C-alpha cells in the first residue's frame, strides 16, 4: 500500500495528536483497542474552534484524516465545521489508497458528534 506525500506529512504531524485538557466538546467513533477508533476533542469559544486534538490508532490514513480535520477546522465556526465532508478530506489529502475511504468518513462522523455535543 502506497501513501502519497501529503498523507505521510499529515500522518507524521504531532501538532494535533493526543488528548486536549479542558476540551469543551468531544466526539468519538469506534472503540479504542477494538478496530478503527477516532476521537476529537475541541475547545470552542463563542462558536469558533480555538483548539482541536485527535486520538486514533497507528494507521497512517487514520492519523492523516484526523490531522487534516484539525488543520482545517481550527479558527472556523461550528457551523462551517459541520459542513466538512469525507470527500473534502480526501481532496485535501490528495487521495487515499483503495480500502481506506472509510477513515475520512469516520473522521467526519466523529467531528460532527464533537461539534454537536
URJO-V303284 format. One record per residue. N is the residue number from 0. BURIAL is b if it has 16 or more other C-alpha atoms within 10 Angstrom, else e. D_FIRST is the distance of its C-alpha to the first C-alpha in Angstrom with 1 decimal. Layout:
{{N | BURIAL | D_FIRST} {N | BURIAL | D_FIRST}}
This chain:
{{0 | e | 0.0} {1 | e | 3.8} {2 | b | 6.7} {3 | e | 10.1} {4 | e | 13.1} {5 | b | 14.9} {6 | b | 12.4} {7 | b | 12.3} {8 | e | 16.1} {9 | b | 16.7} {10 | b | 14.6} {11 | e | 16.8} {12 | e | 20.0} {13 | e | 22.5} {14 | e | 25.2} {15 | b | 24.8} {16 | b | 23.5} {17 | e | 25.9} {18 | e | 29.0} {19 | b | 31.6} {20 | e | 35.1} {21 | e | 37.6} {22 | e | 35.1} {23 | b | 37.1} {24 | b | 34.4} {25 | b | 31.4} {26 | b | 29.0} {27 | b | 26.7} {28 | b | 24.3} {29 | e | 23.3} {30 | e | 24.7} {31 | e | 23.9} {32 | e | 22.8} {33 | e | 22.2} {34 | e | 18.8} {35 | b | 17.6} {36 | b | 20.4} {37 | b | 21.4} {38 | b | 24.8} {39 | b | 26.3} {40 | b | 29.6} {41 | b | 31.7} {42 | b | 35.1} {43 | b | 36.9} {44 | e | 40.2} {45 | e | 42.3} {46 | e | 39.4} {47 | b | 37.0} {48 | b | 33.9} {49 | e | 35.0} {50 | b | 32.2} {51 | b | 28.8} {52 | b | 26.7} {53 | b | 23.8} {54 | b | 22.9} {55 | b | 19.6} {56 | e | 17.4} {57 | e | 14.9} {58 | e | 11.6} {59 | b | 10.8} {60 | b | 10.8} {61 | b | 14.0} {62 | b | 15.5} {63 | b | 14.9} {64 | b | 16.4} {65 | b | 19.3} {66 | b | 19.9} {67 | b | 20.1} {68 | b | 22.5} {69 | b | 24.7} {70 | e | 24.7} {71 | e | 25.7} {72 | b | 28.4} {73 | b | 30.4} {74 | b | 33.8} {75 | e | 33.4} {76 | b | 35.6} {77 | b | 34.8} {78 | e | 35.4} {79 | e | 32.9} {80 | b | 30.2} {81 | b | 30.8} {82 | e | 29.9} {83 | b | 26.4} {84 | b | 24.0} {85 | b | 20.3} {86 | e | 20.2} {87 | e | 21.8} {88 | b | 19.1} {89 | b | 16.4} {90 | e | 18.6} {91 | e | 19.2} {92 | b | 15.6} {93 | e | 15.3} {94 | b | 12.7} {95 | b | 9.8} {96 | e | 6.8} {97 | e | 8.4} {98 | e | 9.7} {99 | e | 10.2} {100 | b | 13.5} {101 | e | 15.6} {102 | b | 15.1} {103 | b | 17.1} {104 | b | 19.5} {105 | b | 20.1} {106 | b | 20.6} {107 | b | 23.1} {108 | b | 24.9} {109 | b | 25.3} {110 | b | 26.6} {111 | b | 29.0} {112 | b | 30.3} {113 | b | 30.8} {114 | b | 32.7} {115 | e | 34.8} {116 | e | 35.8}}
